[in-house]
Amino acid sequence: MNNTRYEKLFPNSGDKAGAFDKIAEMFYDKNFSSATKTEIELLMFSIYMDATIESCKKGNNTIDYNECSDYEMGKELGIPQEKVRTLKVKKQARYPIEFDWRESLKSIQDDIRYDRTKEKIIIPTRDPNLYNEIRNFIEDHGGYIEVQRSGNLIQIRPEHFFMLVYEELDNEGKKECRKKLVKQLQKKEKNNTIPEAKNAIDVLKLAEKALSLGIGIGADIPMVLASPLWTVFTTALQQ
């Protein structure tokens, strides 16, 4: 077979046999004549995607999104990049691969920007599953995102991005973060009593209030300062 990409993804007979085993398992488990074209294509794509991920992995166990972009994969498979994006989502739902979305977000920190006009942090997400993980996290914590029509960008308010940093802290770090937020706000509003946050939603509200008052949230919280996501956050706001 004169296909250098195939040989790179499946370099030895063991890899090729492993791929065939997955296909055989589908057909020989009372499914020989009933598997649909869609099911077969999804399984074949999953095998291809798993091999591509392995070949694109970097030292920190994240992947090079440029090497496995929808466009590049679409060219290799001879299908539109929109279909590749759809298949990636379906593959993750049917044949999921565990990945740390926080580490993946850190790996693209140099591409994150702050739009001062919109007052939004712009996160490019070439991988639809990373996009879905970030979106789900923000919505689970009471926030919302704005999506460009292409679906490749997430626009997040600064306080919602701060919650990404907050959720990365351990319990002790979260406790100190909540106390420091209240202390910072109390200095600004001396005539009002600021109650300590009891949960993530309360923290989000405090962060939103602090930013509206021009308070540098997290500026003196050691656990926050040590977070790589905090570096992403502050770097974006300084641009």
C-alpha positions in Angstrom: 0.0 0.0 0.0 1.5 3.3 -1.1 0.1 5.5 1.7 2.8 7.1 3.9 0.2 8.6 6.3 -1.3 5.1 6.9 2.1 3.7 7.6 3.0 6.5 10.0 -0.2 5.9 12.0 0.0 2.1 11.9 3.7 1.5 11.7 3.8 -2.2 12.5 1.8 -5.4 12.2 0.6 -5.2 15.8 -1.0 -1.8 15.3 -2.7 -2.9 12.1 -3.9 -6.1 13.8 -5.3 -4.1 16.7 -7.3 -1.9 14.3 -8.7 -4.9 12.5 -9.7 -6.5 15.9 -11.9 -3.5 16.6 -13.6 -3.8 13.3 -14.0 -7.6 13.6 -15.5 -7.2 17.1 -18.3 -5.0 15.7 -19.1 -7.4 12.8 -18.8 -10.7 14.6 -20.9 -9.8 17.7 -24.3 -10.6 16.1 -23.9 -7.5 13.9 -22.6 -8.9 10.6 -25.4 -7.6 8.4 -27.0 -5.0 10.6 -24.2 -2.4 11.0 -25.0 0.7 9.1 -22.7 2.7 6.9 -22.7 5.5 9.6 -21.7 3.1 12.3 -18.9 1.6 10.3 -17.6 5.0 9.3 -17.6 6.2 12.9 -15.7 3.2 14.1 -13.2 3.6 11.3 -12.8 7.3 12.1 -12.4 6.5 15.8 -9.5 4.1 15.0 -8.0 6.7 12.8 -8.5 9.5 15.4 -6.9 7.4 18.2 -3.8 6.7 16.1 -3.6 10.4 15.1 -3.8 11.5 18.7 -0.9 9.2 19.6 1.2 10.6 16.8 0.4 14.2 17.7 1.1 13.9 21.5 3.5 16.4 23.0 5.7 15.9 26.1 3.0 17.2 28.5 0.5 14.7 27.1 -1.5 17.3 25.2 -1.7 17.2 21.4 -0.6 19.5 18.6 -3.9 20.9 17.4 -2.2 22.2 14.2 -1.2 18.7 13.1 -4.6 17.2 13.6 -6.8 20.2 12.6 -10.1 19.6 10.9 -8.7 21.0 7.7 -5.6 18.7 7.6 -7.6 15.6 8.6 -10.3 16.5 6.0 -7.6 16.6 3.3 -6.2 13.3 4.3 -9.6 11.6 4.4 -11.1 13.4 1.4 -14.1 14.9 3.3 -15.1 18.5 4.2 -13.6 19.8 7.5 -17.1 20.4 8.8 -17.7 16.6 8.6 -14.4 16.0 10.4 -15.5 18.3 13.2 -18.9 16.5 13.5 -17.1 13.1 13.5 -14.8 14.2 16.3 -17.8 15.0 18.5 -19.6 11.8 17.7 -16.4 9.7 18.2 -15.9 11.2 21.7 -19.5 10.4 22.6 -19.3 6.8 21.3 -15.6 5.9 21.8 -14.4 8.4 24.3 -10.8 9.2 25.2 -10.0 10.7 28.6 -8.2 14.0 28.4 -7.5 16.9 30.8 -9.1 19.9 29.2 -7.3 22.2 31.6 -3.9 21.0 30.3 -5.2 21.3 26.8 -6.3 24.9 27.5 -2.8 25.7 28.9 -1.2 24.4 25.8 -2.9 27.1 23.6 -2.4 30.0 26.1 -0.2 31.9 23.6 -3.2 32.2 21.3 -5.7 33.5 23.9 -6.5 37.2 23.5 -8.5 39.9 25.3 -10.8 42.1 23.3 -11.0 45.4 25.2 -13.8 46.7 23.1 -16.1 43.7 24.0 -14.4 43.2 27.3 -14.2 39.5 26.5 -11.4 37.0 26.6 -11.2 35.2 23.3 -10.2 31.5 23.3 -9.6 29.8 19.9 -10.7 26.1 20.1 -9.7 24.2 17.1 -10.8 21.0 18.8 -14.6 20.7 19.2 -14.3 18.5 22.3 -12.1 21.0 24.1 -14.7 23.6 23.1 -17.5 21.5 24.6 -15.6 20.8 27.8 -14.9 24.5 28.4 -18.4 25.5 27.5 -19.9 22.8 29.8 -17.7 23.9 32.7 -18.6 27.5 32.4 -22.4 26.8 32.1 -22.2 24.4 35.1 -20.8 27.3 37.2 -23.5 29.8 36.4 -21.7 31.5 33.5 -22.4 31.8 29.8 -20.4 32.1 26.7 -20.8 33.8 23.3 -19.9 31.7 20.3 -18.8 33.0 16.9 -20.7 31.5 14.0 -17.8 29.3 13.0 -17.9 27.6 16.4 -14.1 27.8 16.7 -13.9 30.6 19.2 -15.2 31.1 22.7 -15.7 34.6 24.1 -15.7 34.6 27.9 -16.2 37.4 30.4 -13.1 37.8 32.6 -14.9 36.7 35.8 -15.9 33.4 34.1 -12.3 32.8 33.1 -11.3 33.5 36.7 -13.6 30.6 37.7 -11.4 28.3 35.5 -8.5 29.4 37.7 -10.5 29.0 40.9 -11.7 25.5 40.2 -8.1 24.4 39.6 -7.2 25.2 43.3 -7.3 22.6 46.0 -9.8 23.0 48.9 -7.4 25.1 51.0 -6.6 27.3 48.0 -10.3 27.9 47.3 -10.9 28.8 51.0 -8.1 31.3 51.0 -9.2 32.7 47.6 -12.8 33.3 49.0 -11.4 35.1 52.1 -9.1 37.3 50.1 -11.9 38.2 47.6 -14.1 39.4 50.5 -11.2 41.3 52.1 -10.4 43.1 48.8 -14.0 44.0 48.3 -14.4 45.1 52.0 -11.6 47.6 51.5 -13.4 49.1 48.6 -16.8 49.2 50.2 -16.1 49.9 53.8 -19.7 50.8 54.6 -21.1 47.5 53.4 -20.7 44.1 54.9 -19.5 41.6 52.3 -20.5 38.0 53.2 -18.0 35.3 52.5 -18.7 33.1 49.5 -20.1 29.6 50.3 -20.0 28.1 46.9 -18.7 28.5 43.3 -21.7 30.7 42.3 -21.0 33.1 45.2 -17.3 33.3 44.1 -18.4 34.1 40.6 -20.6 36.9 41.8 -17.8 38.3 44.0 -15.3 38.1 41.1 -17.8 39.9 38.9 -18.2 42.7 41.5 -14.5 43.0 42.1 -13.7 43.4 38.4 -16.5 46.0 38.0 -14.8 48.0 40.8 -11.4 47.7 39.2 -10.0 45.4 41.8 -7.2 43.1 40.8 -8.7 39.8 41.9 -6.3 37.1 43.0 -3.3 39.5 43.0 -2.2 38.5 46.5 -3.4 34.9 46.7 -0.3 32.6 46.4 -2.2 29.6 45.3 -3.8 31.5 42.5 -0.5 33.1 41.4 1.0 29.7 41.1 -1.6 28.5 38.6 -0.6 28.4 34.9 -4.2 29.4 34.1 -3.7 32.5 36.2 -0.8 33.4 33.9 -3.0 32.9 30.9 -5.7 35.1 32.5 -3.4 38.0 33.5 -1.5 37.8 30.2 -4.7 38.1 28.2 -5.9 41.1 30.2 -2.6 42.9 29.8 -2.8 42.7 26.0 
